[in-house]
Each structure stands twice: as C-alpha cells, then as structure tokens.
C-alpha cells in the first residue's frame, strides 16, 4: 500500500527488492508461492490485483487442506496458551502461593536454588493445597 504520490517510485523499488528476497527465503507453504505487488488505496490502484491474490491464496490453501491444518494448529496453541494463562492466574491469586513465590524468587536470585527446583516446589505446594480442598 502507499504506492502513490512521491512514494510510488520507492514502493516500486521496495517491491522489486522483496521479490528478489522471497527467492532466498524458505517457503512457509509448499502449496503457495509468495506474490509481491504494490497498490494505492488512496488512488484505488492495484487493490483488485491484491484482492485476487488473496482469493487465490484462500483457494489454494483451502484445496490443499493446509489452511484447515494451520487453523487446527492455531487452535491447539491457543488452547495451551489459555490454559497456561488461567493456571498462572490461579497461582497468582493464591495468597500462600504468592508468599512462597516471593521466598523462592529470593532463593533463585541469590543462586541458592535453581529455577527448575523452585518451580517444582511451587507446583507441588499448589497440588497439596488443591488436594486438601
């Protein structure tokens, strides 16, 4: 975008540089070759080519099953991210865990305990508290 006015020539050079660079990059997909185009939303130039490229991308990736596979992988990562965030919130909200964390942080900072051992202790304390509940 922005390939208009005084930036038009610079945008053309940048696009040429990107086209050359794309050949040296490892493709993220075996089904799609990256396309580089310039456009100007202000002047309405190149938008149709950009839109057609986006449609071709959707068609190619959809037909190959890669789009669905990527979405499934994103959903799995999102699940793990949400679970980790929720667990971290639960840990932070627990007052005894918060106190223990302060002590463990001091020990780790001073080099008296490894981060791995401290984390294991913290999780064990959490599980013991959860079992009592």
C-alpha positions as CSV (number, residue, x, y, z in Angstrom):
1,X,0.0,0.0,0.0
2,X,1.0,3.7,-0.2
3,X,2.4,3.3,-3.7
4,X,1.2,6.7,-4.7
5,X,2.5,10.3,-4.9
6,X,6.1,10.8,-4.0
7,X,6.3,7.3,-2.6
8,X,5.3,5.5,-5.8
9,X,8.9,5.0,-7.1
10,X,10.2,4.0,-3.7
11,X,7.4,1.5,-3.3
12,X,8.2,0.0,-6.7
13,X,11.9,-0.4,-5.7
14,X,10.9,-1.9,-2.4
15,X,8.6,-4.4,-4.2
16,X,11.4,-5.4,-6.5
17,X,13.7,-5.9,-3.5
18,X,11.1,-8.1,-1.8
19,X,10.5,-10.1,-5.0
20,X,14.3,-10.8,-5.1
21,X,14.4,-11.6,-1.4
22,X,11.5,-14.0,-1.5
23,X,13.6,-16.4,-3.6
24,X,16.1,-16.7,-0.8
25,X,13.6,-17.4,2.0
26,X,12.4,-20.9,2.9
27,X,8.7,-21.0,1.9
28,X,6.2,-21.4,4.8
29,X,4.0,-23.4,2.5
30,X,4.8,-26.0,-0.2
31,X,1.5,-25.0,-1.8
32,X,1.9,-21.3,-2.2
33,X,4.5,-19.0,-3.8
34,X,4.5,-15.6,-2.2
35,X,3.4,-12.8,-4.5
36,X,4.6,-9.2,-4.1
37,X,2.5,-6.4,-5.5
38,X,2.2,-2.6,-5.0
39,X,-1.1,-0.8,-4.5
40,X,-2.5,2.5,-3.6
41,X,-5.7,2.6,-1.5
42,X,-5.7,6.4,-2.0
43,X,-5.8,6.1,-5.8
44,X,-7.6,2.8,-5.9
45,X,-4.7,1.3,-7.9
46,X,-3.7,-2.4,-7.5
47,X,-6.4,-3.2,-5.0
48,X,-8.1,-5.6,-7.4
49,X,-4.9,-7.4,-8.0
50,X,-4.3,-7.6,-4.3
51,X,-7.8,-8.9,-3.7
52,X,-7.4,-11.6,-6.4
53,X,-4.1,-12.7,-4.9
54,X,-5.8,-13.1,-1.5
55,X,-8.6,-15.1,-3.1
56,X,-6.1,-17.3,-4.9
57,X,-4.3,-17.9,-1.7
58,X,-7.5,-18.9,0.1
59,X,-8.4,-21.3,-2.8
60,X,-5.0,-22.9,-3.0
61,X,-4.6,-23.3,0.7
62,X,-8.2,-24.5,1.2
63,X,-8.0,-27.0,-1.6
64,X,-4.7,-28.4,-0.3
65,X,-6.0,-28.8,3.3
66,X,-3.2,-26.6,4.6
67,X,-5.5,-23.8,5.7
68,X,-7.5,-26.1,7.8
69,X,-4.4,-27.7,9.2
70,X,-2.9,-24.3,10.1
71,X,-6.2,-23.3,11.8
72,X,-6.3,-26.5,13.8
73,X,-2.7,-25.9,14.9
74,X,-3.5,-22.3,15.9
75,X,-6.5,-23.6,17.9
76,X,-4.3,-26.1,19.7
77,X,-1.7,-23.5,20.5
78,X,-4.5,-21.1,21.7
79,X,-5.9,-23.8,24.0
80,X,-2.5,-24.3,25.6
81,X,-1.9,-20.6,25.8
82,X,-5.3,-20.0,27.5
83,X,-4.7,-23.0,29.9
84,X,-1.3,-21.7,30.9
85,X,-2.6,-18.2,31.4
86,X,-5.5,-19.4,33.5
87,X,-3.2,-21.6,35.6
88,X,-0.8,-18.7,36.1
89,X,-3.7,-16.5,37.2
90,X,-4.9,-19.2,39.7
91,X,-1.4,-19.4,41.1
92,X,-1.0,-15.7,41.5
93,X,-4.4,-15.3,43.2
94,X,-3.5,-17.9,45.9
95,X,-2.1,-16.0,48.9
96,X,0.0,-18.8,50.2
97,X,1.5,-19.5,46.8
98,X,2.2,-15.8,46.4
99,X,4.1,-15.8,49.7
100,X,6.0,-18.9,48.7
101,X,6.8,-17.4,45.3
102,X,8.4,-14.4,47.0
103,X,10.6,-16.6,49.1
104,X,11.5,-18.8,46.1
105,X,12.3,-15.8,43.9
106,X,14.8,-14.6,46.6
107,X,16.4,-18.0,46.7
108,X,16.7,-18.3,42.9
109,X,18.0,-14.7,42.6
110,X,20.6,-15.5,45.3
111,X,21.6,-18.7,43.5
112,X,20.6,-20.9,46.4
113,X,18.1,-22.8,44.3
114,X,17.6,-23.4,40.6
115,X,14.5,-22.1,38.8
116,X,13.5,-25.6,37.9
117,X,13.6,-26.8,41.5
118,X,11.8,-23.7,42.7
119,X,9.1,-24.2,40.1
120,X,8.7,-27.8,41.0
121,X,8.3,-26.9,44.7
122,X,5.7,-24.2,43.8
123,X,3.6,-26.6,41.8
124,X,3.9,-29.3,44.5
125,X,2.6,-26.8,47.1
126,X,-0.2,-25.9,44.8
127,X,-1.2,-29.5,44.3
128,X,-1.1,-30.2,48.0
129,X,-3.4,-27.3,48.6
130,X,-5.7,-28.4,45.8
131,X,-5.9,-31.9,47.3
132,X,-6.9,-30.5,50.7
133,X,-9.8,-28.5,49.1
